Amino acid sequence: MTDIKVPLDMSPSNSNDAPQENAAKQNPTVAEEEAAKKAALEAELDEEYIDKRFIIIASVLNYSAYRRMNMAAIGKPRNMIGSSVNSVRKLMSNKGEVEHYFPELVGVASNNPEFITRVKNYLNNMFLDIRDTERKIDISFRYHHKRDYLKIKAAEDRIWAKYNEVDRSNAAKLYEAAVMRDNDLFNLESTKYQYGDPLNLEQYIIYRHCLNYPDVAKDEAFINSNANLRFYIKDVRKEEARKEKLIKEQQAAMKHLVELQSSPTKTSAVYINYCVYSGINLADGLAKNGLIQTKELMDFATTNPRKFNELVSDRKLMSKAFIETLIARGELVRSDFNQQISTPDGDFVGANINDAIAFFDNPNNAGLKTKLENKLKLI
């Protein structure tokens, strides 16, 4: 019988290659995952984005008694926002913005000889009837790309953050900061035409007009301090965020008040710093009994929970209270013309309270610190 030889394939087997390739596809490397995430993020940033936003133009209802009596007989006055020379001048100051928005509103192209005249007539005859007590305005904006929205929002947040840092108890500084804020916001708004278009152009231009109208307050803080203000702007989204933030601050303040009950020393330190912040004579404040001091702290926590929380959470609270008490008792002296602190003998302690804290934290001055602490215990 003849043997039948079957040829054997001795080459390396490829039978396991397909599963390995599938496993590689199913288990991408970290670099591939990061690249995929980055590509997805870039795609999202390149997509169109609509910023849904509404504001309310509201009437200031601080009518005089005489006007209220007249209203009972002749009815409520018609609250209207008319034209303004300042508003017209500002809205026409940006050539690119005017040419982008107003052809649709005035019905002629920007290269038409009558274009500028039409725009002036439109703005000079602008008015807004505030029905009853307020009017809702749609200022939503469609951006070509989400990255443009994020850029504008970041710039707007910086403007508001700078303004919110100003001490609201100082009316003069607050007003100066508000003027600067309004100018910065106007300049920012005047760049948005490069990135998209308003969903409701007519209402958006009305909103821009109100930003420049002298009788419209852009901040409720000025309503009662300026009798010429007849209207004010409420940003619906910001108003909701502000209320939510205020509730959280009030909850934190209540929690801090409860915690202070178990620490008379810290309560005293908070009260001392509250007196300094509020401009209360510290010697007079320290002369009050504990119940009155606690009542004042409770009232402060209710009216200004944000600042109260800042005082309680201040890491230098005890050190500041120590130094302020020394100044009130005459053991240290603060200059009437700057923040410099020194001893009654004229020895320099620090250029301000933070320098004074560093001075007493220095081990070389531990002896003086102990001496002053013992003096306060005897008072």
C-alpha positions as CSV (number, residue, x, y, z in Angstrom):
1,M,0.0,0.0,0.0
2,T,1.3,3.4,-0.9
3,D,1.6,5.9,1.9
4,I,-0.4,9.1,1.4
5,K,1.6,12.2,2.6
6,V,-0.5,15.1,3.8
7,P,1.5,18.4,3.5
8,L,1.6,20.2,6.9
9,D,1.6,24.0,7.1
10,M,4.4,24.9,9.4
11,S,4.0,28.7,9.1
12,P,2.9,30.6,12.3
13,S,-0.8,30.5,12.9
14,N,-2.8,33.7,12.6
15,S,-5.9,32.3,14.2
16,N,-5.5,34.5,17.3
17,D,-4.9,37.8,15.4
18,A,-8.6,38.7,15.0
19,P,-9.6,38.3,18.6
20,Q,-6.5,40.5,19.6
21,E,-7.5,43.2,17.2
22,N,-11.1,43.2,18.5
23,A,-9.8,43.4,22.1
24,A,-7.7,46.3,21.1
25,K,-10.7,48.1,19.7
26,Q,-12.8,47.3,22.7
27,N,-10.0,48.4,25.1
28,P,-8.5,51.6,23.8
29,T,-5.5,53.1,25.5
30,V,-5.6,56.0,27.9
31,A,-4.2,58.3,25.2
32,E,-6.9,57.2,22.8
33,E,-9.7,57.8,25.4
34,E,-8.3,61.3,26.1
35,A,-8.1,62.0,22.4
36,A,-11.7,60.9,21.9
37,K,-12.9,63.1,24.9
38,K,-11.0,66.1,23.5
39,A,-12.5,65.6,20.0
40,A,-16.0,65.3,21.5
41,L,-15.4,68.5,23.6
42,E,-14.2,70.4,20.5
43,A,-17.2,69.2,18.6
44,E,-19.5,70.4,21.4
45,L,-17.7,73.8,21.5
46,D,-18.2,74.2,17.8
47,E,-21.9,73.6,17.9
48,E,-24.5,76.4,17.9
49,Y,-25.6,77.5,21.4
50,I,-28.7,79.4,22.5
51,D,-28.4,81.4,25.8
52,K,-32.1,81.6,27.0
53,R,-32.3,84.7,29.1
54,F,-35.1,87.1,30.2
55,I,-35.1,90.4,32.2
56,I,-37.9,92.3,33.8
57,I,-38.1,96.1,33.6
58,A,-40.1,97.1,36.7
59,S,-41.5,100.4,38.0
60,V,-40.2,101.9,41.2
61,L,-43.4,102.1,43.3
62,N,-42.2,104.8,45.8
63,Y,-45.0,107.3,45.0
64,S,-45.6,110.3,47.2
65,A,-48.8,110.5,49.3
66,Y,-50.0,113.4,47.1
67,R,-49.5,111.2,44.0
68,R,-51.3,108.3,45.5
69,M,-54.3,110.5,46.3
70,N,-54.4,111.6,42.6
71,M,-54.1,108.0,41.4
72,A,-57.3,107.2,43.3
73,A,-59.2,109.8,41.3
74,I,-57.6,109.8,37.9
75,G,-56.1,106.3,37.8
76,K,-52.6,105.0,37.7
77,P,-50.0,107.0,35.6
78,R,-48.8,105.5,32.4
79,N,-45.2,104.3,32.9
80,M,-43.2,104.7,29.8
81,I,-39.5,104.7,28.8
82,G,-39.0,107.1,26.0
83,S,-36.0,108.0,23.9
84,S,-32.7,109.3,25.2
85,V,-29.9,111.3,23.7
86,N,-27.3,109.4,25.6
87,S,-28.8,106.1,24.6
88,V,-29.0,107.0,20.9
89,R,-25.4,108.2,20.9
90,K,-24.1,105.0,22.5
91,L,-26.1,102.6,20.4
92,M,-24.8,104.3,17.2
93,S,-21.2,104.4,18.4
94,N,-20.3,100.9,17.0
95,K,-20.4,100.9,13.2
96,G,-20.1,97.2,12.9
97,E,-23.0,96.6,15.4
98,V,-25.2,99.1,13.7
99,E,-24.7,97.6,10.3
100,H,-25.3,94.1,11.6
101,Y,-28.5,94.7,13.5
102,F,-30.4,97.6,12.1
103,P,-31.0,96.7,8.4
104,E,-33.7,94.2,9.6
105,L,-35.2,96.9,11.9
106,V,-35.3,99.8,9.5
107,G,-35.9,97.9,6.3
108,V,-32.9,99.2,4.2
109,A,-29.4,97.9,3.6
110,S,-26.5,99.4,5.5
111,N,-25.1,100.8,2.2
112,N,-28.3,102.7,1.5
113,P,-27.8,106.5,1.7
114,E,-30.8,106.7,3.9
115,F,-29.6,104.0,6.3
116,I,-28.1,106.2,9.1
117,T,-31.1,108.6,9.0
118,R,-33.5,105.7,9.3
119,V,-31.5,104.3,12.3
120,K,-31.5,107.7,14.0
121,N,-35.3,108.1,13.5
122,Y,-35.9,104.5,14.8
123,L,-33.9,105.2,18.0
124,N,-35.2,108.7,18.6
125,N,-38.8,107.4,18.5
126,M,-38.2,104.3,20.6
127,F,-40.4,103.8,23.7
128,L,-41.4,101.0,26.0
129,D,-44.8,100.9,27.8
130,I,-44.3,99.3,31.2
131,R,-47.7,97.6,31.6
132,D,-49.0,97.8,35.1
133,T,-45.8,97.6,37.1
134,E,-43.3,95.5,35.0
135,R,-42.5,94.2,31.6
136,K,-40.7,91.0,30.6
137,I,-38.1,91.3,27.9
138,D,-36.6,88.4,25.9
139,I,-32.8,89.0,25.5
140,S,-31.9,85.4,24.5
141,F,-29.0,85.1,22.1
142,R,-28.1,82.5,19.5
143,Y,-24.3,82.0,19.3
144,H,-22.6,80.5,16.3
145,H,-20.4,78.4,18.6
146,K,-20.7,77.4,22.3
147,R,-17.1,78.5,22.8
148,D,-18.2,82.1,22.0
149,Y,-20.9,82.0,24.6
150,L,-18.4,80.7,27.2
151,K,-16.0,83.5,26.3
152,I,-18.7,86.2,26.7
153,K,-20.0,84.7,29.9
154,A,-16.6,84.5,31.5
155,A,-16.0,88.2,30.7
156,E,-19.4,89.1,32.1
157,D,-18.8,87.1,35.3
158,R,-15.4,88.9,35.8
159,I,-17.2,92.3,35.5
160,W,-19.8,91.4,38.1
161,A,-17.3,89.8,40.4
162,K,-15.2,93.0,40.4
163,Y,-18.4,95.0,41.2
164,N,-19.5,92.6,44.0
165,E,-16.2,93.0,45.8
166,V,-17.0,96.7,46.5
167,D,-18.2,97.5,50.0
168,R,-22.0,98.0,49.6
169,S,-22.1,100.2,52.8
170,N,-20.1,102.9,51.1
171,A,-22.6,104.5,48.7
172,A,-20.1,106.7,46.9
173,K,-17.7,103.9,46.1
174,L,-20.6,101.6,45.1
175,Y,-21.9,104.3,42.7
176,E,-18.5,104.7,41.1
177,A,-18.2,100.9,40.7
178,A,-21.7,100.7,39.2
179,V,-20.8,103.3,36.6
180,M,-17.7,101.4,35.7
181,R,-19.6,98.1,35.6
182,D,-22.3,99.5,33.3
183,N,-19.7,100.8,30.9
184,D,-17.9,97.5,30.9
185,L,-21.1,95.6,30.3
186,F,-22.1,97.9,27.5
187,N,-18.8,97.5,25.8
188,L,-19.1,93.7,26.2
189,E,-22.6,93.6,24.7
190,S,-21.4,95.7,21.8
191,T,-19.1,92.9,20.7
192,K,-21.7,90.1,20.7
193,Y,-22.8,90.8,17.2
194,Q,-19.6,89.2,16.0
195,Y,-20.6,85.8,17.5
196,G,-24.3,85.5,16.7
197,D,-27.7,87.2,16.8
198,P,-30.6,87.8,19.3
199,L,-33.6,85.6,19.1
200,N,-35.8,88.7,19.4
201,L,-33.9,91.6,17.9
202,E,-36.4,94.3,18.7
203,Q,-36.6,93.4,22.3
204,Y,-32.9,93.0,22.6
205,I,-32.4,96.6,21.2
206,I,-35.0,97.8,23.8
207,Y,-32.9,96.1,26.5
208,R,-29.7,97.8,25.2
209,H,-31.6,101.1,25.2
210,C,-32.7,100.6,28.9
211,L,-29.1,100.0,29.9
212,N,-28.3,103.5,28.8
213,Y,-31.6,105.2,29.9
214,P,-30.9,107.5,32.9
215,D,-34.2,106.7,34.7
216,V,-33.5,103.0,34.8
217,A,-31.5,101.5,37.7
218,K,-29.3,98.6,36.8
219,D,-29.0,97.7,40.5
220,E,-31.8,97.6,43.1
221,A,-29.3,99.0,45.6
222,F,-29.8,102.5,44.2
223,I,-33.6,102.6,44.0
224,N,-34.2,104.4,47.3
225,S,-31.1,106.6,47.1
226,N,-31.9,108.4,43.8
227,A,-35.4,110.0,43.4
228,N,-34.9,110.3,39.6
229,L,-35.0,106.5,39.2
230,R,-38.4,105.4,37.9
231,F,-37.6,101.9,36.8
232,Y,-35.1,99.1,37.5
233,I,-33.8,96.0,35.8
234,K,-34.2,92.5,37.2
235,D,-32.4,89.6,35.6
236,V,-34.7,86.7,36.1
237,R,-31.9,84.1,36.0
238,K,-29.6,86.1,38.3
239,E,-32.5,86.9,40.6
240,E,-33.2,83.2,41.1
241,A,-29.5,82.5,41.6
242,R,-29.2,85.4,44.1
243,K,-32.2,84.1,46.1
244,E,-30.8,80.6,46.2
245,K,-27.4,81.9,47.3
246,L,-29.0,84.1,49.9
247,I,-30.9,81.1,51.4
248,K,-27.7,79.1,51.6
249,E,-25.9,82.0,53.3
250,Q,-28.8,82.4,55.8
251,Q,-28.7,78.7,56.5
252,A,-24.9,78.8,57.1
253,A,-25.4,81.9,59.3
254,M,-28.0,80.1,61.5
255,K,-25.6,77.1,61.8
256,H,-22.8,79.5,62.9
257,L,-25.0,81.2,65.5
258,V,-25.9,77.8,67.0
259,E,-22.2,76.8,67.1
260,L,-21.2,80.1,68.7
261,Q,-23.4,79.4,71.7
262,S,-21.0,76.7,72.8
263,S,-17.9,79.0,72.6
264,P,-18.2,82.4,74.5
265,T,-14.6,83.2,73.6
266,K,-15.3,82.9,69.9
267,T,-18.6,84.7,70.2
268,S,-16.7,87.6,71.8
269,A,-14.1,87.6,69.0
270,V,-16.9,87.7,66.4
271,Y,-18.6,90.6,68.1
272,I,-15.4,92.6,68.3
273,N,-14.8,92.1,64.6
274,Y,-18.4,93.0,63.9
275,C,-18.0,96.3,65.8
276,V,-14.9,97.1,63.8
277,Y,-16.6,96.3,60.5
278,S,-19.8,98.2,61.4
279,G,-17.9,101.3,62.7
280,I,-19.2,100.9,66.2
281,N,-17.0,102.2,69.0
282,L,-15.4,99.1,70.4
283,A,-15.1,100.4,73.9
284,D,-18.9,101.1,73.9
285,G,-19.6,97.7,72.4
286,L,-17.6,95.8,74.9
287,A,-19.4,97.7,77.7
288,K,-22.7,96.1,76.7
289,N,-23.9,92.9,78.4
290,G,-23.8,89.6,76.6
291,L,-27.5,89.4,75.7
292,I,-27.3,92.7,73.9
293,Q,-24.2,91.6,72.0
294,T,-25.8,88.4,71.0
295,K,-28.9,90.2,69.8
296,E,-26.8,92.5,67.7
297,L,-25.0,89.5,66.2
298,M,-28.3,87.8,65.4
299,D,-29.6,90.9,63.7
300,F,-26.4,91.2,61.7
301,A,-26.5,87.6,60.7
302,T,-30.1,88.2,59.4
303,T,-29.4,91.4,57.5
304,N,-25.9,90.5,56.1
305,P,-25.4,86.7,56.4
306,R,-22.5,86.7,53.8
307,K,-20.4,89.1,55.9
308,F,-21.3,87.4,59.1
309,N,-20.2,84.0,57.7
310,E,-16.9,85.6,56.6
311,L,-16.3,87.0,60.1
312,V,-17.0,83.6,61.7
313,S,-14.9,81.7,59.2
314,D,-11.9,84.1,59.3
315,R,-8.8,82.1,60.2
316,K,-7.3,85.2,61.8
317,L,-10.5,85.9,63.8
318,M,-9.0,85.5,67.3
319,S,-5.8,87.4,66.5
320,K,-7.7,90.3,65.0
321,A,-10.0,90.4,68.0
322,F,-6.9,90.4,70.3
323,I,-5.3,93.3,68.5
324,E,-8.5,95.4,68.2
325,T,-9.1,94.9,71.9
326,L,-5.6,96.1,72.7
327,I,-6.2,99.2,70.6
328,A,-9.6,99.9,72.3
329,R,-8.0,99.5,75.7
330,G,-5.1,101.8,74.9
331,E,-2.4,99.1,75.0
332,L,-1.7,99.7,71.3
333,V,-2.2,102.8,69.1
334,R,-3.6,103.0,65.6
335,S,-2.7,106.1,63.6
336,D,-5.6,108.5,62.7
337,F,-4.2,108.9,59.2
338,N,-3.3,105.4,58.2
339,Q,-3.5,101.8,59.5
340,Q,-0.1,101.8,61.2
341,I,-0.1,100.2,64.7
342,S,2.4,100.9,67.4
343,T,2.9,100.8,71.1
344,P,2.0,103.8,73.3
345,D,5.8,104.5,73.5
346,G,6.0,104.7,69.7
347,D,7.5,101.4,69.0
348,F,6.5,100.1,65.5
349,V,4.3,97.0,65.5
350,G,2.9,96.8,62.0
351,A,1.8,98.8,59.0
352,N,-1.6,97.3,59.3
353,I,-3.5,94.7,61.3
354,N,-2.1,91.8,59.2
355,D,1.5,93.0,59.9
356,A,0.6,93.3,63.6
357,I,-0.7,89.7,63.6
358,A,2.6,88.6,62.1
359,F,4.5,90.6,64.7
360,F,2.8,88.8,67.6
361,D,3.1,85.4,65.9
362,N,6.9,85.9,65.9
363,P,8.4,83.8,68.7
364,N,10.8,86.7,69.5
365,N,7.8,88.8,70.6
366,A,6.2,86.0,72.7
367,G,7.1,87.8,75.9
368,L,5.3,91.0,75.0
369,K,2.3,89.1,73.7
370,T,2.0,87.1,77.0
371,K,2.3,90.4,79.0
372,L,-0.5,92.0,77.0
373,E,-2.7,88.9,77.3
374,N,-2.3,89.0,81.1
375,K,-3.2,92.7,81.1
376,L,-6.5,92.1,79.3
377,K,-7.4,89.4,81.8
378,L,-7.1,91.9,84.6
379,I,-9.4,94.4,82.9
